[in-house]
Amino acid sequence: MTFGTIIAVADEDTDEEQTFTIVGPYETDISKGFISTSSPIARALIGKRVGDSAEVATPRGAKSYEILSIAVM
């Protein structure tokens, strides 16, 4: 995954789906789903494939996401 990659994930606890676009640090806007390559969630997603799980350390504890789709712009 590189800049411009769009990743759809589902929270493994709640089944809530989210879509993220990996961008550079100056383009980050979480309200639009743009996450920096250096963010914890992007680092957890990089190198994964559809169907894989990614565990992300958050201030509220670990979150696990299943990767639903990956698209490159």
C-alpha positions as CSV (number, residue, x, y, z in Angstrom):
1,M,0.0,0.0,0.0
2,T,1.2,3.4,-0.9
3,F,0.0,7.0,-1.1
4,G,-3.5,7.1,-2.5
5,T,-4.4,3.6,-1.5
6,I,-8.0,3.3,-0.4
7,I,-8.8,0.6,2.3
8,A,-12.2,-0.4,3.5
9,V,-12.2,-2.1,6.9
10,A,-14.7,-3.5,9.4
11,D,-14.3,-3.3,13.1
12,E,-14.1,-6.9,14.3
13,D,-16.0,-6.1,17.5
14,T,-18.8,-3.9,16.1
15,D,-18.9,-4.7,12.4
16,E,-18.8,-1.0,11.7
17,E,-17.3,-0.3,8.3
18,Q,-14.9,2.6,7.6
19,T,-12.9,3.6,4.5
20,F,-9.4,5.2,4.8
21,T,-7.2,6.8,2.2
22,I,-3.5,6.7,2.9
23,V,-2.0,10.2,2.3
24,G,1.1,12.2,3.2
25,P,1.3,13.8,6.7
26,Y,0.3,17.2,5.4
27,E,-2.9,15.9,3.8
28,T,-4.3,14.1,6.8
29,D,-7.9,14.8,7.5
30,I,-9.6,12.1,9.6
31,S,-13.0,13.6,9.0
32,K,-12.6,12.7,5.3
33,G,-10.9,9.4,6.1
34,F,-7.5,10.6,5.0
35,I,-4.8,9.0,7.2
36,S,-1.1,9.7,7.2
37,T,1.3,6.9,6.3
38,S,2.8,7.3,9.7
39,S,-0.4,7.0,11.7
40,P,-0.9,3.9,13.8
41,I,-3.7,2.5,11.7
42,A,-1.9,3.0,8.4
43,R,1.2,1.3,9.8
44,A,-1.0,-1.6,10.9
45,L,-2.7,-1.9,7.5
46,I,0.4,-1.6,5.3
47,G,1.4,-5.0,4.0
48,K,-2.0,-6.6,4.6
49,R,-4.3,-8.2,2.1
50,V,-8.1,-8.4,1.8
51,G,-9.4,-10.8,4.5
52,D,-6.5,-10.1,6.8
53,S,-6.9,-8.7,10.3
54,A,-4.9,-5.7,11.5
55,E,-4.6,-4.8,15.2
56,V,-4.2,-1.2,16.0
57,A,-3.1,0.2,19.4
58,T,-5.3,3.1,20.4
59,P,-5.6,5.2,23.5
60,R,-8.7,3.2,24.4
61,G,-7.0,-0.2,23.9
62,A,-6.3,-2.5,21.0
63,K,-8.8,-2.5,18.0
64,S,-8.9,-5.2,15.4
65,Y,-10.0,-4.5,11.8
66,E,-10.7,-6.9,9.0
67,I,-9.6,-5.6,5.6
68,L,-12.6,-5.7,3.2
69,S,-11.1,-4.1,0.1
70,I,-8.0,-2.4,-1.2
71,A,-8.0,0.0,-4.2
72,V,-5.2,2.1,-5.6
73,M,-6.1,5.4,-7.2
